[in-house]
Amino acid sequence: AAGALNLERWKELGAGAGGSEAEARLDRVVKDEGQRTVSESHLKKVIMAERHLHVDDEEYLLLSTEMVRHDVRLFRDPAPKGSLFKVRDSVILLISWAERGQDVYLVRESEPRGVFSCPRRASESLVAAAERLLAEEAPAFLRSHLQ
């Protein structure tokens, strides 16, 4: 489709050796502190290099903390002079089955309404995030049927 994002061409900050930009993989998992997303000095250098980006100390500290905690990841648009994007990853768990020839989806009618969803940390696999979501959000009687 015209205007669709091709994430295969995007670069993730800190995914490469020494904190350099590398191929963006949305399912990438940071396994330990040795693979920390971006070092503090590298993050500061990247932000200072962004001409259109003005970050005060408080905003920088918040971004740095979010990156260290693996709550967010930074991606660069592949376009010439591409922008820097802060991305929060979420897992949406769709539980469905076929009933009378139609797909039926499980949704919550109590707060928070809708499908099961939760944030995923960069240090957490998709499966681990989905399992955490089930453990925290799904009713106990339903968990045994979904694992």
N, C-alpha and C positions, 0 to 999 in steps of 0.2 A: 504494500500500500504506500502511496505517496506520503512522505512526511513521517513514516514510521521510524522509530529509533532502531539503529543497528548497534546493539550493545557490544557486539564482538569487536568493534573498532575502538571502543572506549578504553582508556587507560586508568588503572587504579593506582593512586599514590601509595607508595610503601609496599606494594605487592612484590616488587622485584628485589634483586640482590642489593643490599645496602640501602634499602628504602627508596629505590628508584621507581619510576612508573613501569608498570607491566600490564600484560593483557588482563582485561577485566573478566573475571569469572564470578557470576553472582553467587555461586554455591561454594566459593572458596572459603576455607576455614583457617583461621589463625590458630596454630596448635599450641604455642607457648610464648613466653616473653621473648625468646630468641627470634621469633617471627613477628614481633610487635609491629602493628600496622605502619606507623611512621614515628621516627624518633622526634623528640621535642625540637631539637635544633633543625632538623630537616623540615619539619612542619613550619617553623618560623621562617625559614628561607623561602619555602614555597609561597607562603602567604605574602611575604614582602615582595616577591617577584610579580605578584598579581597587581598590575597597575590600577585596575578599576576597583580593587577590593581594599576597603579601609576597615581594619579590625582594631578596635581598642583593646586594651589589656584584659578587660573583663570578658569580652567575647572570645579573645584568643585563649584565655584560661578555660572557658567553658568548652570550646572546641577541642582543646588539648585533652581535657578530662574525658570527654566523650570518646575520643579516639583511643586513649589508654584503656578505658573500660570496654572497648570494642562495641560501643553502642552505635557508632556511625562509621562510615567509610567515605573516603574522598575519591571522586572520579573526575577525570578531565574529558570534556567533549572533544572528539577527534577533529572537529572543524578547525581551520586555521584560526589561531588566537582563541581557541576553545575555552569556554568557561570552566570553572571549578564547581563541582556539585557535592554537597554533603548529602549522603544517602543513608536513610534508616531502612533496614531490612525487616520485613514482616512475613510471618507465615500465616496463611489462611488455609484452614482445614475444612475441606468440603466432604461431608459425609452423605453419601447417596445410595440409593438402591432403586431397583425397578419395581414398579407396582402398576398392574393393569396396563402394561405397555408404555408407561411414562416414567421418566426419571423423577424421583422424589428426593428432596434435600432436607437434611435436619438443620433447623435454625432454632435459636433460643427466643422465646417469647418474653422472658423476663430480662431485666437489665444485666449486662449489656446485650441488647437485642441483636439478632442477626447470626451470621456464621461465626464459628470459633476462629479467633485470630489472636496473635501475640507478636511482640517484637522479637527478632532473632539477633543475637550478638554475633559479631564476626568470628568469635572463638567457638561458636556452636554450629554443629551440622544441622542440615534441614530436618533429618530424622530426630535428632536430640531435641530440637525446638518443638517439633510436633508432639513428641512424647511428653515434654514438659507442659505443653498446652493441654493435652488430655488430662494429665495428672492434676493440673491446677483448675481447669475449667469444666471438664465433663463430669456429669453425675457419676457416682461410684458404680451404679448398676449398669451403666453404659460402657465404662472403661474396659471391662473384661471382653466385651463383644467387639471392640475396636482394635485390640492389640494383636 
